[in-house]
Amino acid sequence: MTSTGVLAGAAIGGAGNKVKVGNVRVEQQVTLAEQLRRLVDELRLDAELTAEQRKDVQAVASAASHAEEGQKGAVRRALAGVGGWVLDVARRIGADLVVRELEHFT
C-alpha cells in the first residue's frame, strides 16, 4: 500500500470513523501479506517440490506482493489455482487469513 492511500484516508476522514476503518483495512492487508510470506517460507522447506508445487509457491509469493499493495482482487486471482496442499500447510501454521482466502476456491 502506498503512503498516498493512507494520507488520502486521513485527509478525508479526519478524526472520524473513516480513519479507523481505513486503518483496520490496512492492518488486515499487512497481516494477510505477512501470513502469505510466512506460508511461502513454510512451503519452500520441502526440498522435493514437484514442478506444480513450485508454481503454487510462486503463486503464493505473488499473492503476498499483491496483499502488500492492498490489491485484494489480485490476491484472490493469484491464489485461485493453487493445490489443496497449500491450504493444508496454511491451516497447519495457523495462517487464518490465508485459509479464509483459500477456502473461497474449495
C-alpha positions as CSV (number, residue, x, y, z in Angstrom):
1,M,0.0,0.0,0.0
2,T,1.4,3.4,-0.8
3,S,1.6,6.2,1.6
4,T,-0.7,8.2,-0.7
5,G,-3.6,5.9,0.2
6,V,-3.0,6.3,3.9
7,L,-2.7,10.1,3.7
8,A,-5.8,10.4,1.5
9,G,-7.8,8.4,4.0
10,A,-6.5,10.6,6.9
11,A,-7.3,13.8,5.0
12,I,-10.8,12.7,4.1
13,G,-11.7,11.1,7.4
14,G,-10.1,13.5,9.8
15,A,-10.6,12.3,13.3
16,G,-13.8,10.4,12.5
17,N,-14.6,6.8,11.9
18,K,-13.3,6.7,8.4
19,V,-9.7,6.8,9.6
20,K,-10.3,3.9,11.9
21,V,-12.0,1.9,9.2
22,G,-9.1,2.7,6.8
23,N,-6.5,1.8,9.4
24,V,-8.2,-1.6,10.1
25,R,-8.2,-2.4,6.4
26,V,-4.5,-1.5,6.1
27,E,-3.7,-3.6,9.2
28,Q,-5.6,-6.6,7.8
29,Q,-3.8,-6.3,4.5
30,V,-0.4,-6.2,6.2
31,T,-1.3,-9.2,8.3
32,L,-2.5,-11.1,5.2
33,A,0.8,-10.2,3.4
34,E,2.8,-11.3,6.5
35,Q,0.9,-14.6,6.6
36,L,1.3,-15.2,2.9
37,R,5.1,-14.6,3.2
38,R,5.3,-17.0,6.2
39,L,3.4,-19.5,4.1
40,V,5.8,-19.2,1.3
41,D,8.7,-19.8,3.7
42,E,7.0,-22.9,5.0
43,L,6.1,-24.2,1.6
44,R,9.7,-23.8,0.4
45,L,11.0,-26.1,3.3
46,D,10.2,-29.2,1.2
47,A,13.3,-29.8,-0.9
48,E,11.3,-32.3,-3.0
49,L,8.8,-30.0,-4.6
50,T,7.3,-31.0,-7.8
51,A,7.1,-28.6,-10.8
52,E,3.4,-28.0,-10.0
53,Q,4.2,-27.3,-6.3
54,R,6.9,-24.8,-7.3
55,K,4.3,-23.0,-9.4
56,D,2.0,-22.9,-6.3
57,V,4.8,-21.4,-4.2
58,Q,5.3,-18.7,-6.9
59,A,1.6,-18.0,-6.9
60,V,1.5,-17.6,-3.1
61,A,4.6,-15.3,-3.3
62,S,2.8,-13.2,-6.0
63,A,-0.3,-13.1,-3.8
64,A,1.9,-11.8,-0.9
65,S,3.2,-9.0,-3.1
66,H,-0.4,-8.0,-4.1
67,A,-1.5,-8.1,-0.5
68,E,1.3,-5.7,0.4
69,E,-0.1,-3.3,-2.2
70,G,-3.6,-3.8,-0.9
71,Q,-4.8,-5.4,-4.1
72,K,-7.3,-7.9,-2.7
73,G,-8.7,-9.0,-6.1
74,A,-5.2,-9.7,-7.4
75,V,-4.5,-11.8,-4.2
76,R,-7.5,-14.0,-5.0
77,R,-6.6,-14.3,-8.7
78,A,-3.1,-15.4,-7.7
79,L,-4.4,-18.0,-5.2
80,A,-7.2,-19.3,-7.5
81,G,-5.2,-22.2,-9.0
82,V,-3.1,-23.4,-6.1
83,G,-3.3,-27.0,-5.0
84,G,-5.0,-28.2,-1.8
85,W,-1.7,-28.9,-0.2
86,V,-1.2,-25.1,0.2
87,L,-4.4,-24.9,2.2
88,D,-3.3,-27.8,4.4
89,V,0.0,-26.0,5.1
90,A,-1.8,-22.7,5.8
91,R,-4.0,-24.4,8.3
92,R,-1.1,-26.2,9.9
93,I,0.8,-22.9,10.5
94,G,-2.3,-21.0,11.7
95,A,-2.4,-18.6,8.8
96,D,-6.1,-17.9,9.3
97,L,-6.5,-15.0,6.9
98,V,-4.8,-17.1,4.2
99,V,-7.1,-20.0,5.0
100,R,-10.1,-17.8,4.6
101,E,-8.9,-16.7,1.2
102,L,-8.1,-20.2,0.0
103,E,-11.4,-21.6,1.2
104,H,-13.1,-19.5,-1.5
105,F,-11.8,-22.0,-4.0
106,T,-12.7,-25.3,-2.3
